[in-house]
Amino acid sequence: MKRRLVLRPEARLDIREAALWYDEQSPGLGDRFVEDLNALFERILEAPLQFPKIDPAVYCALPHGFPYKVYFRLDQTSARILAVMHQSRHPDAWRSRNR
């Protein structure tokens, strides 16, 4: 059975803020950012173990073309997106969302 994707509210906000910022830089770029993330989310659902484990229960995935990291947890039924953070952020910034 394929897992379902669960976006934490904080991750939704991360995506919304980044997409708005990209659209301010160039109209339509925010849409490309969201499309890249959606493609990455599909890859996570199809084969989540292809991504490196960075904590005992947390994985990290990189979208193509944008300097972001997607942090997620797995369980039997879902892939839970904890954070979508710019790569310039401190590597441990996601830890406050790991609940």
RODO-2510 file (C-alpha; in nm, 4 decimals, decimal comma):
residues 99
     n   res          X          Y          Z
     1     m     0,0000     0,0000     0,0000
     2     k     0,1304     0,3435    -0,0920
     3     r     0,1835     0,5864     0,1914
     4     r    -0,0102     0,9111     0,2044
     5     l     0,1582     1,2486     0,2248
     6     v     0,0924     1,4573     0,5355
     7     l     0,2121     1,8181     0,5402
     8     r     0,2468     1,9698     0,8847
     9     p     0,1039     2,3239     0,9062
    10     e     0,4537     2,4634     0,9522
    11     a     0,5699     2,2945     0,6306
    12     r     0,2702     2,4377     0,4428
    13     l     0,3697     2,7816     0,5680
    14     d     0,7324     2,7218     0,4626
    15     i     0,6150     2,6394     0,1096
    16     r     0,3727     2,9319     0,0879
    17     e     0,6326     3,1849     0,2054
    18     a     0,9023     3,0544    -0,0296
    19     a     0,6646     3,0465    -0,3278
    20     l     0,5573     3,4055    -0,2613
    21     w     0,9203     3,5157    -0,2356
    22     y     1,0069     3,3419    -0,5644
    23     d     0,7073     3,5033    -0,7367
    24     e     0,8298     3,8442    -0,6210
    25     q     1,1648     3,7703    -0,7845
    26     s     1,0108     3,6485    -1,1095
    27     p     0,6403     3,5910    -1,1850
    28     g     0,5698     3,2197    -1,2188
    29     l     0,8841     3,1108    -1,0361
    30     g     0,6809     3,0349    -0,7241
    31     d     0,4678     2,7952    -0,9284
    32     r     0,7828     2,6217    -1,0544
    33     f     0,9018     2,5880    -0,6949
    34     v     0,5728     2,4252    -0,5921
    35     e     0,5813     2,1956    -0,8985
    36     d     0,9340     2,0840    -0,8086
    37     l     0,8244     2,0133    -0,4523
    38     n     0,5214     1,8158    -0,5726
    39     a     0,7494     1,6040    -0,7929
    40     l     0,9768     1,5470    -0,4935
    41     f     0,6798     1,4525    -0,2752
    42     e     0,5848     1,1881    -0,5353
    43     r     0,9397     1,0500    -0,5248
    44     i     0,9198     1,0395    -0,1450
    45     l     0,5926     0,8449    -0,1606
    46     e     0,7206     0,6042    -0,4262
    47     a     1,0592     0,5238    -0,2713
    48     p     1,1210     0,7028     0,0581
    49     l     1,4240     0,4952     0,1533
    50     q     1,6247     0,6357    -0,1378
    51     f     1,6801     0,9493     0,0717
    52     p     1,9424     0,9735     0,3458
    53     k     1,8393     0,9274     0,7051
    54     i     1,9744     1,2202     0,9068
    55     d     1,8283     1,1232     1,2421
    56     p     1,6986     0,7905     1,3735
    57     a     1,3516     0,8654     1,2306
    58     v     1,4002     1,1604     0,9942
    59     y     1,4992     1,1701     0,6274
    60     c     1,6103     1,4596     0,4097
    61     a     1,5330     1,5138     0,0402
    62     l     1,6455     1,7848    -0,2007
    63     p     1,4256     1,9243    -0,4781
    64     h     1,5810     1,9781    -0,8204
    65     g     1,6564     2,3379    -0,9059
    66     f     1,5913     2,5065    -0,5711
    67     p     1,8196     2,5341    -0,2653
    68     y     1,5794     2,3774    -0,0152
    69     k     1,5698     2,0680     0,2012
    70     v     1,2582     1,8688     0,2794
    71     y     1,2645     1,6911     0,6146
    72     f     1,0218     1,4030     0,6654
    73     r     0,9316     1,1140     0,8952
    74     l     0,7947     0,7793     0,7876
    75     d     0,5488     0,5442     0,9478
    76     q     0,3558     0,2495     0,8075
    77     t     0,0865     0,4634     0,6434
    78     s     0,2329     0,8080     0,5820
    79     a     0,5263     1,0291     0,4955
    80     r     0,4962     1,3309     0,7247
    81     i     0,6646     1,6466     0,5935
    82     l     0,8098     1,8295     0,8933
    83     a     0,9805     2,1232     0,7246
    84     v     1,0773     2,2735     0,3900
    85     m     1,3784     2,4913     0,4687
    86     h     1,6339     2,6853     0,2698
    87     q     1,9733     2,5163     0,2698
    88     s     2,1346     2,8257     0,4222
    89     r     1,9433     2,7655     0,7468
    90     h     2,1241     2,5986     1,0348
    91     p     2,1279     2,2202     0,9763
    92     d     1,9429     2,1615     1,3044
    93     a     1,6647     2,4180     1,2471
    94     w     1,4138     2,1414     1,1629
    95     r     1,4618     1,9697     1,5017
    96     s     1,2066     2,1907     1,6783
    97     r     0,9396     2,0402     1,4497
    98     n     1,0296     1,6760     1,5101
    99     r     0,7378     1,5774     1,7287
***
